[in-house]
Amino acid sequence: MQDFTPLVVGIDVGGTKTHLRAYAGDGLVADHVRTSSGWRPHDPVAAAGWLAALVSGALPRGVRPAALSVGGHACETPRQCTQIRTALQLHFDAPASVVGDAELLVPAAGLDKGVGLVAGTGSVAVGRLADGTSVQVGGWGAVLGDEGGSAGLVREAARAVWAAHDLGEEPDALALGLIDAFQVPEVPALGAALEGAKSPSADWGRHAPVVFAAAEAGSPLARAVIDEGGRSLAALVGQLAARGVPVDDVVIAGSTILAQPGLYDAFTAALADSAPGAQPRPLEVPPVEGAVALARSLL
């Protein structure tokens, strides 16, 4: 089969799960999903070895890719991505590309330019200047940023209920929900619970449903946290526009924003102010299809 039809491999390495798809022409050869455990993007040699093992395990025996493209979570700079690509090409005698995972969204949507915005556990936005230079904003992680992602929402929710507590207010639905989720006796104990998390992004982010449930129950604090999260996501697009990135189309992905209409609506309302004319486009296919499109472009 490979003697006649080039096989391309696309890989989306997310913060939680990794998705690989391989095609020979239009024929799907492999569709493999696994956890992202072991992914070490700041160690290029280890990252390339991890990817090579993934490819070998997913493809039929003896089949090798003619082109390979990877969108990697926490692949934050062009230099870092280039180092992984260089190490990866030692494993495969084939052209390869490595980009940040948010860069998969625009090609996955079938577009040549625009912004990719992810709001899942974390949040990040990325686009390209007219000369092809990649520009990324956000993505600073749960401790420093990721506003509008699930972990950032929980962090800000804890701040909001603690501020209300300091004003002498009784715990509302948001405070009670966080107390229950983190299994602490009272609001002041939330700080230690958050600080004690072994993996803040995952350990905080899994409690985001509490914030949305509290908003539905009528908590003004929860509603304010969600609205601010939406504004923060729109601000990422505004920052890209200010740096010269075309923002006519904003392709949106991420388990948090696409699953929560309240956050999505807050984002689109704020987007109309921060980037007038920008068109939000929820991604309707898996982001890995963007990696496949990039791999095909290498042939």
N, C-alpha and C positions, 0 to 999 in steps of 0.2 A: 504493500500500500504506500509506504513512504517513498518508494522509488519513483512514483508517479505524482503523488499529491503531497505537497509540503504540509507538515504537521506543525501547527502553531500552539503554543501554550501561554495562557494568561493566568496570573495568580494575584489574588487580592488577599494580602495579609492584614487582617483587621486586628484591633486590640484584643478581641475575644476569640474570633474564629477566622480560619483561613479557607478560601475557596479557590480551587484550581479547576479550570476547564481547558480541554484540548480539542482542537478541531483539525480534521483533514478535509480541506475544502469546506463545505457546509455540513459535513458529517461530524457529529459529536463523538469523540473517541473516549474522553474521560470527563467525569463531573464529580469531583472529590471535595468533601468538606471535612475539616478536622479542627481541633483547637489550635490556637496560636502559641500554646505552651512551648517554650524553648526558643522562641524568636528573639534574637539579640541583635537589633539593627545597629548598635554602636560598636559591634565587633564584626567588621566586614567579612573576615574569613569564616567565623562561626555562622554568620547569617547566610553566606553563600553555601556552606555545607548543609545547613538546614534546608534551604531551598532545593538543592540538588537531591537530597534524600527524599524530599516530598515528591519531586518530579519522578524519580525512579520508582517510588512506591505506587504512584498513581497511574503511570503509563503501562501499557502491555509490555511484556518482556521483549527486549531487543529494539523497542521503538524509541527514537530520540527526536527531540524537537528540531525543526528547521529555523525557528525563531521563538524567542521567549521574552515575555514582558511581565514585570512585577510591580504592583503597587503596594508599598510597604508602610505599615503603621509605624510611626515614630522615625521614619526616614525624612529628616527635617531640613536638610540642606542639600544643594546640588553636589557638593563635595562628598558628603556621606553616601548619597545614592550612587555616585560614580565609583566610589571605592567598592561598594557591594557588587556593582555590575562587573567591574574588573575581576574581582575574585570569582564571580559566578561563571565568567567565560572561561576560566580554567577548567571548569567541569564539563562544559559543552562547547563543541566546535560549531557555534551558531551565533548569529547576532542576538544581542539581548539589550533590554532597557530596564532601568529601575527608577521609579518615581515614588513620591509620597502617595499614600492610598487615596487621598482626596483628589488627586489628579486623574483618577480613573473615571470620575463622574461625567465630565464633559464628553469625552469620546464614547462612553457608554450610552449617552443620550443621543449619539449620532451627530454631535456638533463639532465644529472646528475650533471654536473659541467660546469663552464664557467663564463663569465662576463655578467651582465645585464647592459646595458647603456641606459639611458633615456635622450633625448634632446627634451623637449617640451617647456613649459613656462620656466622651469628651467633645470638644468642638474645634473646628478649624475651617478656614476658607483658603482657597488657592486659585490662582489664575496666571495668565501669561501676558507679558508685555508684547508689543508689536514685533519686537526682535526675537521673540521666543523665550526670553528670560522668565523663569518661574518666580512667582511671588507668593509667599505664604504668610498669612496672619492668623493669630490665635494658636491653639494647640499647645498651650503652656502647661498642661497637666492640671490635675485636680487641686493641688495645693496653691498654685499661683494663678490659675486661670480656668479655661474650659467653661466659661460662662455660657449658659444655655444648654450645655450637656447635662446628663443626668447627675454626674458627680458634682458639678458646679451648682446645680439647682439645690441639691441637698445641703451643700456647704452654706449657700446663701439663706436657705430656709432655717438652718440652725442659728445663723447670725440674727435673723429676723425675730425668732422666738426668744432668743436670749435678750435682745434689745427690748422686746415687749416685757419680758420678765423684770428687767432693770427699771422699767417705768412703773412697776407694780401691777401690771395687768395679769388677770387670771389666764391660765393656759387655754388656748382655743383648740380647734380641731387639728391644726398643724402641729402645735406643740405636743398635744396628746399623742398624735400619730408618730412623731419622731421619738418620743419617750418610749413608746411601745416597740417601735422598730429597732432601736438601739438597746433596748432592754436595760434602761436606766430608771432610777426612781423619780427623778425630777429634772427640770430644765437645766439647772447649773451643771449637771453631770454630763450633758451632751458634749461639752468641750473635750473632756478627757476621753469620751468614747470615740470621737472623731480622731483625736490625736493618736489614739492607740491602734488605729487601723493598720494592718500590715501592708495592705495594698489600697491606698485611699481611693483611687479611681474606681476599682471594682467594689470595694467594701462600702463606700459612700453611695456610688451610683445605683446599686441594687435597691436602695430605699427610695428612689425617685417617685415610684407610684404613690407613696404617702403624700407627696406634695400635691399631685394632681387630684387625689381623692379628697384632700382637705379643701382644695379650691371648689370642687363640686359640692362639698358639704357647706360651703358658704364662708370659708376663712378668707378675710381680706388680706391677711399676711401672705397666704399661699398664692392668692391671685396676683398680688404685687410682685412676688418672687418670679412667677411665670412670665408676667408682662415684662419685667426687667430682663429676664433671660432672652425673650424675643427681641428686645431692643439691642441687647448685646450682640446677638447673632447678626442682626441687620447692620450693626456698626462695623462688623468685619467686612461686609461687602462694601460699605462706604469707604473703609480704609483702602481697599484694593482699588476702588474707583479713583481715589485721591492720588494713588501712585501710578495711575495711567493704565490700569488693567481694564479691558472692555468688560462691562458688567450688564450688557443687554439681556443675557440669559444667565440665570442662577439655578444650577442643577442641585437639587436638595436630596440628601440621603441621610440615613441614621435612624436607629431604632427609636430614639426618643422623639424627635420632631415629627416623624412621619406617623407615629402611633398616637400622638397627643394633639388633637385639634386645637386645644387652647394655646399651646406653645406655637404651633404652626400659624394660627391666626394672629397672634401677637407679633410674630416675626414678619409676616407679610404686611401688616399694618405699618410697622416701623420701617420696613424696606421702602415703602412708598415715599417716606420722608428722607431717608438717608441716601437712597439711590433712585430718584425718580426715573421712571421708564424701564427699570429693571424688571424682567419677567421671571417670576419664580416657576420652576419646573420640577415637580417631584419626580425622582428617578423611578421608572417603571420596570426596569430590568436589574438584575444583580450587577453590582459594580464590577465584578470580574469580567463582564463583557467589555468594559473599557480596556482592561488589560489585553484581552484577545484582539481588540481593534488595534491597539498599539503594536502588538506582536505582528499582526498582518502587515502593518505599515513598514516593517523592517525587511520584508521579503523583496 
